[in-house]
Amino acid sequence: MKPIKQLDTRDFFTQAQGREVPASIWMPHETTEPLPLILVGHGGSGHKRSQLVQDVATALLNDFEVAVVAIDGPVHGSRREIFNDGPVVRQEFRDLWTSGLSVDPMIADWMSCIDYLCQMPEIDATKIGWYGISMGTAYGIPLVAKDQRIKVAALGMWGTCREPAHRLKEDAASIAIPVLFQVKEQDEIFTPKGQQELYDCLASQEKTWKSYPGGHTDPKDQQLKDIVQFLMHHLMDQCDFDAK
């Protein structure tokens, strides 16, 4: 049986263009060397401490020495005067996404958070990965395209079938880092054709398409394991990864 790790988790804020950016971090209580950093973009109905984020943080920290960070989406979590999640928040996000006005502010918010994290002695600024499914892909693709500090990305469950899609296609065409792109076989929100088109736009020479059974739900079981393995394979030294 593995010993139970003692973890540190806290909320913090950064500043971007006059906005407070609410964030959360998970990391081992004691570290002997700087940690790889996984940035997590949550889904449209969630927030920075939603189950999707907790699941991947737990899966990563069970086996690896790593830091995990998430921020609230544009109408999510601590950005709201009265907390809410679920269908109401998801619809507000969809309306905002359709307007096309939320992408650049979210890039700025994430980059301010990365700036802050890269100043922490516990963080290895050369080993940063992105994990974002659904809304985490909608904002993740533009962020990964702009911020070259991000070295690997796990994306998916979003496609060109939800407008506006031109920005995502343009940004995907400038992404050259390794990408894992996941889809669900019974996804009731995004079409297979739209997801395939978005995947095809990615310019990465090393990109992987993986399909899983089920509908548009948070990654679990093998899908979650594949995310963790893909990210850490590209962020850790090969000898350290093989030892896990």
C-alpha positions in Angstrom: 0.0 0.0 0.0 1.3 3.4 -0.9 1.9 5.9 1.9 -0.7 8.7 2.0 0.9 11.9 0.8 0.4 15.1 2.8 -0.8 17.7 0.4 -1.0 21.5 0.4 -4.0 23.1 -1.2 -5.0 26.7 -1.2 -6.9 29.4 -3.0 -5.1 32.5 -4.3 -5.7 35.5 -6.7 -3.7 37.1 -9.4 -4.4 40.3 -11.4 -5.1 40.6 -15.1 -6.2 43.8 -16.8 -7.8 45.1 -13.6 -9.6 41.7 -12.9 -9.0 39.5 -9.9 -8.4 35.9 -11.2 -9.5 33.3 -8.7 -7.2 30.2 -8.6 -6.5 27.0 -6.6 -3.3 25.0 -6.3 -2.6 21.4 -5.1 0.9 20.2 -4.4 2.9 17.9 -2.1 3.5 19.3 1.4 7.2 18.9 1.1 9.3 19.1 -2.1 12.9 18.5 -2.7 13.1 19.9 -6.2 10.9 22.1 -8.5 7.7 20.5 -9.6 6.2 20.0 -13.1 3.0 22.1 -13.4 -0.3 20.9 -14.7 -2.8 23.7 -15.6 -6.5 22.5 -15.6 -9.3 24.1 -17.5 -12.6 23.0 -16.0 -15.9 22.4 -17.8 -18.7 24.8 -18.7 -20.8 23.9 -15.7 -18.0 23.7 -13.2 -15.5 25.8 -11.3 -11.8 25.7 -10.1 -12.6 23.1 -7.4 -15.2 21.1 -9.3 -15.1 17.3 -9.5 -13.2 17.2 -12.8 -10.3 19.2 -11.3 -10.3 17.2 -8.1 -10.2 14.0 -10.0 -7.2 14.8 -12.1 -5.4 16.4 -9.2 -5.9 13.2 -7.2 -4.8 11.0 -10.1 -1.7 13.0 -10.7 -0.6 13.4 -7.1 -1.2 9.8 -6.3 1.8 8.8 -8.5 3.8 11.9 -9.3 5.5 14.9 -7.7 3.6 17.6 -9.4 1.6 20.8 -8.9 -1.9 21.2 -10.2 -3.6 24.6 -10.7 -7.0 25.7 -11.9 -8.7 29.1 -12.3 -12.4 29.9 -12.5 -13.9 30.3 -15.9 -15.4 33.7 -17.0 -18.8 33.3 -15.2 -17.8 30.6 -12.8 -17.0 29.9 -9.2 -15.7 32.9 -7.2 -16.3 35.3 -10.1 -20.0 35.1 -9.3 -21.5 37.3 -6.5 -23.6 34.3 -5.5 -22.0 30.9 -6.1 -23.8 28.6 -8.5 -22.8 25.7 -10.9 -24.6 23.3 -13.2 -27.0 24.1 -16.0 -27.5 27.8 -15.2 -23.8 28.6 -15.3 -23.3 26.4 -18.4 -25.9 28.4 -20.3 -24.3 31.7 -19.3 -20.9 30.4 -20.5 -22.4 29.3 -23.8 -24.0 32.7 -24.4 -20.7 34.4 -23.6 -18.8 32.0 -25.8 -21.1 32.7 -28.7 -20.4 36.4 -28.4 -16.7 35.8 -28.9 -15.7 38.2 -26.2 -14.4 35.9 -23.5 -11.4 34.3 -25.3 -8.8 37.0 -25.0 -9.7 37.9 -21.4 -9.3 34.2 -20.4 -5.9 34.0 -22.1 -4.8 37.1 -20.2 -6.1 35.6 -16.9 -4.3 32.3 -17.4 -1.1 34.0 -18.4 -1.2 36.2 -15.3 -1.6 33.0 -13.2 1.3 31.3 -15.1 3.5 34.4 -14.5 2.8 34.2 -10.8 3.4 30.4 -10.6 6.7 30.6 -12.5 8.0 32.9 -9.8 7.4 30.2 -7.1 10.6 28.3 -6.2 8.5 25.1 -6.0 7.6 25.3 -9.7 9.7 24.1 -12.7 8.8 26.7 -15.3 10.3 24.5 -18.0 7.7 21.7 -17.4 4.2 23.0 -17.9 1.3 21.0 -19.3 -2.4 21.8 -20.0 -5.4 19.6 -19.4 -8.8 20.9 -20.5 -11.8 19.0 -21.7 -14.9 20.6 -23.3 -14.7 24.3 -22.1 -11.2 23.6 -21.1 -10.5 23.0 -24.8 -12.4 26.0 -26.0 -10.1 28.3 -23.9 -7.2 25.9 -23.8 -6.5 25.9 -27.6 -6.1 29.7 -27.8 -4.0 29.7 -24.6 -1.7 26.9 -25.7 -1.3 28.7 -29.1 -0.2 31.9 -27.4 1.8 30.8 -24.4 4.9 28.9 -25.5 5.7 27.9 -21.9 3.1 25.2 -22.2 4.9 22.1 -23.5 2.1 19.4 -23.8 -1.7 19.4 -23.9 -4.6 17.0 -23.3 -7.7 18.3 -25.1 -11.0 17.1 -26.5 -14.7 16.9 -26.3 -15.2 20.2 -28.3 -15.5 20.8 -32.0 -16.1 23.2 -34.8 -19.8 22.4 -34.7 -20.3 25.1 -32.0 -19.8 28.6 -33.3 -17.8 30.7 -33.4 -15.2 28.2 -34.5 -12.9 30.2 -36.7 -10.7 31.4 -33.8 -10.2 27.8 -32.6 -9.3 26.6 -36.1 -6.7 29.4 -36.6 -5.2 28.9 -33.2 -5.1 25.1 -33.6 -3.1 25.5 -36.8 -0.3 27.2 -34.8 0.0 24.5 -32.1 3.1 22.3 -32.5 3.4 20.7 -29.1 2.4 17.1 -28.4 -1.4 16.8 -28.0 -3.8 14.1 -26.8 -7.3 14.7 -28.2 -10.1 12.7 -26.6 -13.7 12.2 -27.7 -16.7 10.3 -26.4 -18.6 7.9 -28.7 -22.0 9.0 -27.5 -21.3 12.7 -27.1 -24.7 14.5 -27.2 -23.2 18.0 -27.5 -20.4 17.8 -30.1 -20.6 16.0 -33.4 -18.0 13.5 -34.5 -17.4 15.5 -37.7 -16.9 18.8 -35.7 -14.4 17.2 -33.3 -12.5 15.5 -36.1 -12.2 18.8 -38.0 -10.8 20.5 -34.9 -8.3 17.7 -34.4 -7.3 17.9 -38.0 -6.5 21.6 -37.6 -3.9 20.9 -35.0 -0.4 21.4 -36.5 1.3 19.1 -34.0 3.4 16.4 -35.5 2.8 14.3 -32.4 -0.9 14.2 -31.8 -3.1 11.3 -30.7 -6.8 10.8 -31.2 -8.5 8.5 -28.6 -12.2 7.6 -28.4 -14.0 6.3 -25.3 -17.6 5.0 -24.7 -20.2 7.2 -23.1 -21.6 10.7 -23.3 -20.4 14.2 -22.6 -19.2 13.5 -19.0 -16.1 14.1 -17.0 -13.1 11.7 -17.8 -13.0 8.7 -15.5 -11.2 5.3 -15.4 -9.1 4.7 -18.5 -9.8 8.1 -20.0 -8.4 9.8 -16.9 -5.4 7.4 -16.7 -4.6 8.2 -20.4 -4.5 11.9 -19.6 -2.2 11.5 -16.7 0.1 9.2 -18.5 0.3 11.4 -21.6 1.0 14.6 -19.7 3.6 13.1 -17.4 5.4 11.1 -20.1 6.2 14.4 -21.8 7.0 16.4 -18.7 9.2 14.0 -16.7 12.6 12.7 -17.5 12.1 9.3 -19.2 14.0 7.4 -16.4 11.9 9.0 -13.8 8.7 8.2 -15.7 9.7 4.6 -16.3 10.2 4.2 -12.5 6.6 5.0 -11.8 
